[in-house]
Amino acid sequence: MIRRGIVLRREKDKAVRNRHHWIFSGAVESLPQGFVDGGLYPVFSHEGEALGHAYANSRSAIIARMVGFGPGDPFLALRTSILRALALRRDFFGEGEGTNAYRIINAEGDGLPGLIVDRYDSTLVVQVATLGMEKLKDFVIDTLVAEAAPAAIFEKSNMPSRREEGLEDRQGWLYGESENRIRVFENGHAFCVDLADSQKTGFYLDQREMRKLAGSLAEGRKVLNAFSYTGGFSVYALTGGAASVDSVDASAKALDLARDNFALNGLPEQGNGFYEADVFEFLRDPPAEYDFVVLDPPAFAKRKTDVLQACRGYKDINRLAIRRVAAGGLVFTFSCSHFVDEHLFRQVVFQAAAEASRNVRILMRHRQAPDHPVNIYHPETEYLKGFLLYVD
Ligand code: SAH
């Protein structure tokens, strides 16, 4: 019998019953008659029990992504997830607390696969990763306009993963319009975010807590901000009383914005370096001795098959930083690859420390900021981890 929905194979329903959002093609027994890629369908167990609703795309290895669990209207489930996401941020980011840039929808972390929405002051930036979410976009935008009352909504859907979904990149205003450059505040620091010409949605919001901590540790230290992007850690460190901060990034554009961000915060460029360079090269022959090194590289492992190569990269930069940092210095090291979990990352840092022949202690461990919640039922939402190291 062909049912109206997606039918899972016998005993392949456990993940969905555990509220995991992804259904892999191997778990599917049959697709409904007249199936179209990107459509929203009910999902049934082999025995015919209704498990919820998912949107599906036969081109993807993750053939379907759940948007609602259990019986019930999937649009109500979507709306509920959006409202819950907004309520969480209202709890954590009240008015007048010095921060008006934060993630309001974190994909599966908020039960909304394929959808990221960041708030930059009164502008929202939306990233749609999947065909199924593309087809739900109008509903999402209408709900956001009604419930979050933004001045404007910008779409910045330009992730390589869209190719696998059969989608082109898309960038532009979806609702209202504002400047492409937005000034935001984060813990009282001012930053300029370029919506159109930037990485991610414009700013690495997931490091907000870590930037704050780095600022509180920086007093009197010579700081190296490696992989600085637009100077987030640099601005916090200098404001926190660092003796100097050198910022290193491969992107000249990011460094230009870092300079603008210094100016916005009344910080001098003089005495602080901006290096357009490859961090791997830079660390081999740094121009100064630092006593606080921040290592915040991009995800070296984007796929599971990249893990080994990625670990080599992480080990290299950590070995170089640990070897070079002054005695009594700090290394604040991060990995944002989901596939390199905390345990593995710690092993890599262990190897790096051993090869650098320095005495290293872990003072603190870190995670992504709370506006990037980890869905306990969907562990793939956990990706950022960091160690604050003390090097004798
Ligand atoms: N710490 C930043 C975010 C870093 S994102 C913040 O708080 O905002 C990673 C950055 O690394 C990007 O800006 C990217 O341009 C840069 N990058 C990637 N590979 C690099 C390399 N090999 N050398 C130098 N910079 C690199």
Residues whose N, C-alpha, C, O or C-beta is under 5 A from the ligand:
A	BS01	SAH	Y204 Q207 F227 S228 Y229 T230 G232 F233 V248 D249 A250 S251 A254 A277 D278 V279 F280 D296 P297 P298
